[in-house]
Amino acid sequence: MHDFCFTIPYGLILVVGGIIGYLRKGSMASLAGGGGVGLVILLAGYLSLKAFEKRKNSYFALVLETVCAAVLTWVMGQRYHQTSKIMPAGILAGISALMTGFYVYKLATDLDRFLGMEDSEQDRTKIIYTD
Protein backbone atom coordinates (compact mmCIF):
# COMPACT_ATOMS: atom_id res chain seq x y z
CA MET A 1 0.00 0.00 0.00
CA HIS A 2 1.34 3.40 -0.93
CA ASP A 3 1.51 6.08 1.72
CA PHE A 4 -0.36 8.71 -0.30
CA CYS A 5 -3.47 6.46 -0.33
CA PHE A 6 -3.88 7.17 3.39
CA THR A 7 -2.03 10.47 3.64
CA ILE A 8 -4.32 12.52 1.42
CA PRO A 9 -7.54 11.50 3.27
CA TYR A 10 -5.75 12.00 6.61
CA GLY A 11 -4.71 15.50 5.57
CA LEU A 12 -8.25 16.29 4.44
CA ILE A 13 -9.64 15.13 7.79
CA LEU A 14 -7.22 17.43 9.60
CA VAL A 15 -8.00 20.44 7.40
CA VAL A 16 -11.77 19.95 7.65
CA GLY A 17 -11.51 19.38 11.40
CA GLY A 18 -9.52 22.57 11.83
CA ILE A 19 -12.06 24.55 9.84
CA ILE A 20 -14.98 23.05 11.78
CA GLY A 21 -13.26 23.80 15.10
CA TYR A 22 -12.79 27.39 14.02
CA LEU A 23 -16.35 27.82 12.76
CA ARG A 24 -18.02 26.20 15.79
CA LYS A 25 -15.87 27.55 18.62
CA GLY A 26 -13.92 30.38 17.03
CA SER A 27 -10.73 28.48 17.86
CA MET A 28 -7.72 29.89 16.04
CA ALA A 29 -5.69 27.02 17.53
CA SER A 30 -7.91 24.53 15.69
CA LEU A 31 -7.61 26.46 12.46
CA ALA A 32 -3.84 26.87 12.70
CA GLY A 33 -3.13 23.42 14.14
CA GLY A 34 -5.57 21.31 12.17
CA GLY A 35 -5.56 23.40 9.02
CA GLY A 36 -1.83 24.07 9.03
CA VAL A 37 -0.69 20.54 9.81
CA GLY A 38 -3.37 19.19 7.48
CA LEU A 39 -2.02 21.29 4.62
CA VAL A 40 1.53 20.10 5.33
CA ILE A 41 0.28 16.49 5.33
CA LEU A 42 -1.59 17.11 2.06
CA LEU A 43 1.56 18.58 0.53
CA ALA A 44 3.55 15.53 1.61
CA GLY A 45 0.87 13.24 0.16
CA TYR A 46 0.97 15.17 -3.12
CA LEU A 47 4.78 14.88 -3.25
CA SER A 48 4.51 11.17 -2.61
CA LEU A 49 1.89 10.77 -5.34
CA LYS A 50 4.03 12.65 -7.86
CA ALA A 51 7.07 10.55 -6.96
CA PHE A 52 4.98 7.40 -7.41
CA GLU A 53 3.93 8.56 -10.88
CA LYS A 54 7.65 8.75 -11.75
CA ARG A 55 8.19 5.26 -10.29
CA LYS A 56 10.26 6.65 -7.43
CA ASN A 57 9.89 7.07 -3.68
CA SER A 58 9.77 10.40 -1.90
CA TYR A 59 11.59 9.79 1.37
CA PHE A 60 11.32 13.47 2.23
CA ALA A 61 7.52 13.19 2.07
CA LEU A 62 7.51 9.98 4.10
CA VAL A 63 9.70 11.47 6.83
CA LEU A 64 7.58 14.65 6.87
CA GLU A 65 4.39 12.59 7.17
CA THR A 66 5.89 10.53 10.00
CA VAL A 67 7.06 13.56 11.97
CA CYS A 68 3.73 15.39 11.60
CA ALA A 69 1.70 12.34 12.61
CA ALA A 70 3.97 11.61 15.59
CA VAL A 71 3.78 15.21 16.82
CA LEU A 72 -0.02 15.20 16.47
CA THR A 73 -0.19 11.90 18.35
CA TRP A 74 1.82 13.39 21.20
CA VAL A 75 0.01 16.75 21.35
CA MET A 76 -3.49 15.34 21.07
CA GLY A 77 -2.65 12.47 23.42
CA GLN A 78 -1.55 15.02 26.02
CA ARG A 79 -4.72 17.04 25.47
CA TYR A 80 -6.87 13.92 25.82
CA HIS A 81 -5.01 12.99 29.02
CA GLN A 82 -5.71 16.45 30.47
CA THR A 83 -9.34 16.84 29.38
CA SER A 84 -10.56 13.24 28.91
CA LYS A 85 -12.57 14.49 25.92
CA ILE A 86 -12.91 11.93 23.15
CA MET A 87 -13.77 14.58 20.57
CA PRO A 88 -11.52 15.88 19.08
CA ALA A 89 -8.42 15.06 21.14
CA GLY A 90 -8.98 11.33 21.65
CA ILE A 91 -10.07 10.69 18.08
CA LEU A 92 -7.20 12.66 16.57
CA ALA A 93 -4.67 11.04 18.92
CA GLY A 94 -5.93 7.60 17.87
CA ILE A 95 -5.99 8.32 14.14
CA SER A 96 -2.56 9.98 14.32
CA ALA A 97 -1.13 7.03 16.27
CA LEU A 98 -2.39 4.65 13.58
CA MET A 99 -0.90 6.84 10.87
CA THR A 100 2.41 7.09 12.73
CA GLY A 101 2.52 3.30 12.96
CA PHE A 102 1.81 3.00 9.24
CA TYR A 103 4.52 5.53 8.35
CA VAL A 104 7.09 3.88 10.62
CA TYR A 105 6.26 0.55 8.96
CA LYS A 106 6.73 2.11 5.52
CA LEU A 107 10.05 3.63 6.60
CA ALA A 108 11.24 0.33 8.08
CA THR A 109 10.34 -1.72 5.01
CA ASP A 110 11.86 0.82 2.62
CA LEU A 111 15.00 1.42 4.69
CA ASP A 112 17.16 -0.78 2.44
CA ARG A 113 16.31 1.31 -0.61
CA PHE A 114 16.65 4.56 1.32
CA LEU A 115 20.18 3.68 2.45
CA GLY A 116 21.13 2.27 -0.96
CA MET A 117 21.87 -1.17 0.47
CA GLU A 118 19.36 -3.13 -1.56
CA ASP A 119 20.80 -5.81 -3.82
CA SER A 120 19.49 -5.92 -7.32
CA GLU A 121 17.18 -8.77 -8.30
CA GLN A 122 19.86 -10.06 -10.66
CA ASP A 123 22.40 -10.31 -7.81
CA ARG A 124 19.92 -12.25 -5.69
CA THR A 125 19.29 -14.66 -8.54
CA LYS A 126 23.03 -15.28 -8.93
CA ILE A 127 23.34 -16.09 -5.26
CA ILE A 128 20.44 -18.54 -5.35
CA TYR A 129 21.50 -20.42 -8.50
CA THR A 130 25.26 -20.45 -8.07
CA ASP A 131 25.33 -22.05 -4.62
C-alpha positions in Angstrom: 0.0 0.0 0.0 1.3 3.4 -0.9 1.5 6.1 1.7 -0.4 8.7 -0.3 -3.5 6.5 -0.3 -3.9 7.2 3.4 -2.0 10.5 3.6 -4.3 12.5 1.4 -7.5 11.5 3.3 -5.8 12.0 6.6 -4.7 15.5 5.6 -8.3 16.3 4.4 -9.6 15.1 7.8 -7.2 17.4 9.6 -8.0 20.4 7.4 -11.8 20.0 7.7 -11.5 19.4 11.4 -9.5 22.6 11.8 -12.1 24.6 9.8 -15.0 23.0 11.8 -13.3 23.8 15.1 -12.8 27.4 14.0 -16.4 27.8 12.8 -18.0 26.2 15.8 -15.9 27.6 18.6 -13.9 30.4 17.0 -10.7 28.5 17.9 -7.7 29.9 16.0 -5.7 27.0 17.5 -7.9 24.5 15.7 -7.6 26.5 12.5 -3.8 26.9 12.7 -3.1 23.4 14.1 -5.6 21.3 12.2 -5.6 23.4 9.0 -1.8 24.1 9.0 -0.7 20.5 9.8 -3.4 19.2 7.5 -2.0 21.3 4.6 1.5 20.1 5.3 0.3 16.5 5.3 -1.6 17.1 2.1 1.6 18.6 0.5 3.5 15.5 1.6 0.9 13.2 0.2 1.0 15.2 -3.1 4.8 14.9 -3.3 4.5 11.2 -2.6 1.9 10.8 -5.3 4.0 12.7 -7.9 7.1 10.6 -7.0 5.0 7.4 -7.4 3.9 8.6 -10.9 7.7 8.7 -11.8 8.2 5.3 -10.3 10.3 6.7 -7.4 9.9 7.1 -3.7 9.8 10.4 -1.9 11.6 9.8 1.4 11.3 13.5 2.2 7.5 13.2 2.1 7.5 10.0 4.1 9.7 11.5 6.8 7.6 14.6 6.9 4.4 12.6 7.2 5.9 10.5 10.0 7.1 13.6 12.0 3.7 15.4 11.6 1.7 12.3 12.6 4.0 11.6 15.6 3.8 15.2 16.8 0.0 15.2 16.5 -0.2 11.9 18.4 1.8 13.4 21.2 0.0 16.7 21.4 -3.5 15.3 21.1 -2.6 12.5 23.4 -1.5 15.0 26.0 -4.7 17.0 25.5 -6.9 13.9 25.8 -5.0 13.0 29.0 -5.7 16.5 30.5 -9.3 16.8 29.4 -10.6 13.2 28.9 -12.6 14.5 25.9 -12.9 11.9 23.2 -13.8 14.6 20.6 -11.5 15.9 19.1 -8.4 15.1 21.1 -9.0 11.3 21.7 -10.1 10.7 18.1 -7.2 12.7 16.6 -4.7 11.0 18.9 -5.9 7.6 17.9 -6.0 8.3 14.1 -2.6 10.0 14.3 -1.1 7.0 16.3 -2.4 4.6 13.6 -0.9 6.8 10.9 2.4 7.1 12.7 2.5 3.3 13.0 1.8 3.0 9.2 4.5 5.5 8.3 7.1 3.9 10.6 6.3 0.6 9.0 6.7 2.1 5.5 10.1 3.6 6.6 11.2 0.3 8.1 10.3 -1.7 5.0 11.9 0.8 2.6 15.0 1.4 4.7 17.2 -0.8 2.4 16.3 1.3 -0.6 16.6 4.6 1.3 20.2 3.7 2.4 21.1 2.3 -1.0 21.9 -1.2 0.5 19.4 -3.1 -1.6 20.8 -5.8 -3.8 19.5 -5.9 -7.3 17.2 -8.8 -8.3 19.9 -10.1 -10.7 22.4 -10.3 -7.8 19.9 -12.3 -5.7 19.3 -14.7 -8.5 23.0 -15.3 -8.9 23.3 -16.1 -5.3 20.4 -18.5 -5.3 21.5 -20.4 -8.5 25.3 -20.5 -8.1 25.3 -22.1 -4.6 
